Amino acid sequence: MKYIVTGGAGFIGSNIVKKLVVRGDDVTVIDNLNTGKEENLISVKDKIVFFNDSILNLDLLEKQTQNIDGIFHQAALASVQDSFSKPKEYQSVNVNGTENILKLAKKNNFKVVYASSSSVYGNPERIPIKESDSKNPINPYAETKLEKERLARKYSEMGVKVIGLRYFNVFGKGQSKEYAGVLKLFLERIRDKLPPKINGDGSQFRDFVYVEDVADANILSMDSEVNHEFFNVGTNTSITILDLAKTIIKSSELHMEPIFGPALKGDVQRTVANIDLIQDKIGWKPTVFLEKWIDEIISMKKFDEI
């Protein structure tokens, strides 16, 4: 099969690329390296086609989407804090860039699986969150994700096969500060024998999902007979940020307490995914859980994997 992965040099995209290459697919990556890194693809660089370019380059997309089976659309600006100061840029890349891809999917008849976000729910009315629950984004980044979902619905009504995956907090090797940044920052401080720094009081809780499991969710969605859906991609488990800090300190066997700073603007209080729908429709479920991974990273001193 022939696929394009936008944002394929990024944290999640590069994991999708590697899995596609292993199973023998023909893969093209489009990534402007804004946050992605070429070294994320070093193990497969001779087996893929790579374009250092933007999803706003419609001519490139037009040329490359001839005779493909699908696009895994991971390219986006993903920092909640930056979205407050750069709302027009976030609108352009996240929304307009996505519509470029959906227009071409309609024209050239290929399937799209793309990265949405649990942030579309805002502060949820109930836990765990179901896909049908209300959407109340509380920052510009989340608003762009919800706009992308409206586009996906619109184009699905025009015959485009498109699945949106609402990622919860993604973690794993090579994670970026945009995805599950708190975990990366905590581990970096423990590596340097400094106490984890918590934004706010630490009572906010999160559902952390492993990056390779997220990549599998993308591929299962593409391979499935489902033409249009939105799926939560999480674990239906949670941990408070304070307990996360304490877990990391305990695993490190350091004697310290976390320190606290001001809460971040636009930060939701709680996220936990109901994953019944994705399990029922495409057979996906998580396989790697946070606390075991943290223990392995710290006990084996594999800090290069964060």
C-alpha positions in Angstrom: 0.0 0.0 0.0 1.1 3.6 -0.6 0.8 6.2 2.1 1.8 9.7 3.0 2.5 10.7 6.6 2.4 14.4 7.2 4.4 15.4 10.3 6.2 12.0 9.8 9.4 13.2 11.4 7.5 14.1 14.6 7.0 12.2 17.8 3.9 10.3 16.8 4.3 10.5 13.0 7.7 8.8 13.0 6.4 5.9 15.0 3.6 5.4 12.3 6.3 5.6 9.6 8.4 2.9 11.1 5.5 0.5 11.6 4.4 1.1 7.9 8.0 0.4 6.7 8.3 -2.8 8.7 5.2 -4.2 7.1 6.4 -3.3 3.6 4.3 -0.2 2.7 5.5 2.5 0.4 5.8 5.6 2.6 6.3 9.3 1.8 6.9 11.8 4.6 6.1 15.5 4.4 7.4 17.5 7.4 8.8 21.0 7.6 10.8 20.1 10.7 9.2 22.8 12.7 9.1 20.4 15.6 9.9 17.1 13.9 13.5 15.8 13.7 15.1 14.0 10.8 17.0 11.8 13.3 13.6 10.3 14.3 13.6 8.6 10.9 17.3 7.6 10.8 16.5 3.9 11.0 14.2 4.1 7.9 15.6 7.0 5.9 16.7 4.8 3.0 13.3 3.2 2.8 11.1 6.3 2.5 10.7 9.4 0.4 11.1 12.6 2.5 10.0 16.1 1.7 11.1 19.0 3.9 8.0 21.0 3.2 4.7 22.3 4.6 1.1 21.0 4.2 0.3 24.5 3.1 2.2 23.7 -0.2 -0.8 22.7 -2.2 1.2 22.1 -5.3 3.3 19.5 -3.5 0.3 17.8 -2.0 -1.4 17.7 -5.4 1.5 16.0 -7.0 2.2 13.5 -4.2 -1.4 12.4 -3.6 -1.8 10.9 -7.1 -2.5 7.1 -6.8 -2.1 6.8 -3.0 -4.1 4.7 -0.6 -4.2 7.1 2.3 -2.7 9.9 4.4 -1.9 9.7 8.0 -2.2 13.4 8.8 -0.1 14.2 11.9 1.3 17.6 11.0 0.1 20.4 13.3 1.2 23.1 15.6 0.6 21.6 19.0 1.6 23.9 21.9 -1.4 25.1 23.9 0.6 28.1 25.3 1.9 29.2 21.9 -1.6 29.1 20.4 -2.6 32.1 22.6 0.1 34.3 21.0 -0.1 32.9 17.5 -3.8 32.2 16.8 -3.7 33.1 13.1 -0.7 30.8 12.5 -2.5 27.9 14.3 -5.6 28.5 12.2 -3.6 28.5 9.0 -1.6 25.3 9.7 -4.0 23.3 11.7 -7.3 24.1 9.9 -6.4 25.3 6.4 -3.7 22.7 6.1 -6.1 20.0 7.0 -8.7 21.2 4.5 -6.0 21.1 1.8 -5.7 17.4 2.5 -9.4 16.7 2.7 -10.0 18.5 -0.6 -7.4 16.3 -2.3 -8.9 13.2 -0.6 -12.2 14.0 -2.3 -10.5 14.6 -5.6 -8.1 11.7 -5.6 -10.2 9.2 -3.6 -7.9 8.2 -0.7 -8.6 7.7 3.0 -7.5 10.1 5.7 -6.7 9.2 9.3 -5.7 12.3 11.3 -4.7 13.6 14.7 -7.5 15.2 16.7 -7.2 15.7 20.4 -8.9 15.2 23.8 -8.6 18.9 24.1 -11.8 19.3 22.1 -13.8 18.3 25.2 -12.3 21.1 27.4 -13.2 20.5 31.0 -15.6 17.5 30.6 -19.0 17.1 32.2 -18.3 13.5 33.2 -15.4 11.0 33.5 -14.6 8.9 31.6 -15.2 10.9 28.5 -17.3 9.4 25.6 -16.9 10.5 22.0 -20.5 11.7 22.0 -19.9 14.1 25.0 -20.1 17.8 24.5 -17.2 19.7 23.1 -16.0 22.9 24.9 -12.5 23.8 23.9 -10.8 26.3 26.3 -7.8 27.4 24.3 -7.1 28.4 20.6 -5.2 25.1 19.9 -8.2 23.1 21.0 -10.5 25.3 18.9 -8.5 24.5 15.8 -8.9 20.8 16.6 -12.6 21.1 16.8 -12.7 23.1 13.5 -10.8 20.2 11.9 -13.5 17.9 13.2 -16.2 20.0 11.6 -14.3 19.8 8.3 -13.9 16.1 8.6 -17.7 15.8 9.1 -18.4 18.1 6.2 -16.1 16.1 3.8 -17.4 12.7 5.0 -20.8 13.9 3.9 -19.2 14.5 0.5 -17.9 10.9 0.4 -14.4 11.3 1.9 -13.3 8.4 4.1 -11.9 10.2 7.2 -11.3 9.1 10.8 -10.2 11.5 13.5 -8.3 10.2 16.5 -8.7 12.1 19.7 -5.4 11.6 21.4 -5.1 11.9 25.2 -1.7 12.5 26.7 0.8 10.7 24.5 4.1 9.5 26.0 7.1 7.4 24.9 10.6 7.6 23.5 11.4 10.8 21.8 8.4 12.6 23.1 8.1 16.3 22.5 7.2 19.1 25.0 3.9 19.5 23.1 2.8 15.9 23.7 2.7 14.9 27.4 5.2 17.6 28.0 4.8 17.3 31.8 6.2 13.8 31.8 9.2 14.7 29.7 10.0 17.8 31.9 9.7 15.8 35.1 12.0 13.0 33.9 14.6 15.6 32.6 14.6 17.2 36.1 15.0 13.8 37.8 17.8 12.9 35.4 19.5 16.1 36.6 18.6 15.3 40.3 16.3 18.2 40.5 12.7 18.0 41.9 9.8 17.9 39.5 8.1 21.3 39.0 4.3 21.2 39.0 2.2 23.9 37.3 -0.7 24.6 39.7 -1.6 22.4 42.7 -1.1 19.0 41.0 -4.7 17.9 41.4 -5.3 17.9 37.6 -5.4 14.3 36.3 -4.5 12.9 32.9 -4.9 9.7 30.8 -1.4 8.9 29.4 -1.2 6.6 26.3 1.9 5.1 24.8 3.1 6.4 21.5 3.5 3.0 19.8 -0.1 2.1 20.8 -1.2 5.4 19.3 0.6 4.5 16.0 -1.2 1.2 16.1 -4.5 3.0 16.5 -3.7 5.0 13.4 -2.9 2.0 11.3 -5.8 -0.1 12.5 -8.1 2.9 11.6 -6.6 3.1 8.1 -6.9 -0.7 7.5 -10.5 -0.8 8.9 -13.7 -0.8 7.0 -14.8 2.2 9.0 -15.3 5.2 6.7 -16.0 8.0 9.2 -15.7 8.1 12.9 -14.0 9.9 15.8 -12.2 7.7 18.3 -10.8 8.4 21.7 -7.2 7.1 22.0 -6.4 6.7 25.7 -6.3 4.0 28.4 -9.3 4.6 30.6 -6.9 5.1 33.5 -5.6 8.3 35.0 -3.0 9.8 37.4 -2.9 13.2 39.0 0.1 15.3 38.2 1.1 15.4 41.8 1.0 11.5 42.0 3.0 11.4 38.7 5.7 13.5 40.3 5.7 11.4 43.4 5.8 8.2 41.3 8.9 9.4 39.4 10.6 10.5 42.6 9.9 7.1 44.2 11.2 5.2 41.2 14.4 7.4 41.2 15.0 6.7 44.9 15.9 10.3 45.4 14.8 12.1 48.6 13.0 15.2 47.5 9.6 16.8 47.2 8.1 18.3 44.1 8.0 22.1 43.8 5.1 24.2 42.6 4.6 27.1 40.1 1.6 29.0 38.7 -1.1 27.1 36.8 -0.8 27.2 33.0 -3.4 29.2 31.0 -5.8 27.0 29.1 -4.9 23.8 31.0 -7.8 21.4 31.5 -8.4 19.9 35.0 -9.2 16.3 34.1 -9.0 13.9 31.2 -9.8 10.2 31.1 -10.9 8.4 28.0 -13.7 5.9 27.5 -12.3 3.6 24.8 -15.3 1.3 24.3 -16.0 2.6 20.8 -12.5 2.1 19.4 -12.3 -1.3 20.9 -15.6 -2.3 19.5 -15.2 -0.9 16.0 -11.5 -1.6 15.1 -10.2 -3.8 17.9 -7.7 -1.4 19.4 -6.6 -1.4 23.0 -3.6 -0.1 24.9 -0.7 -2.4 25.7 1.9 -0.3 27.5 1.0 1.6 30.7 2.7 4.6 32.2 4.0 3.5 35.6 5.7 0.4 34.3 7.4 2.5 31.6 8.5 5.1 34.1 10.1 2.3 36.3 12.0 1.0 33.3 13.3 4.3 32.2 14.5 5.3 35.6 15.7 1.9 36.8 17.7 1.3 33.7 18.8 5.0 33.5 17.5 5.1 29.9 17.0 8.9 30.0 18.1 9.2 26.4 14.6 7.7 25.6 12.7 10.7 26.8 
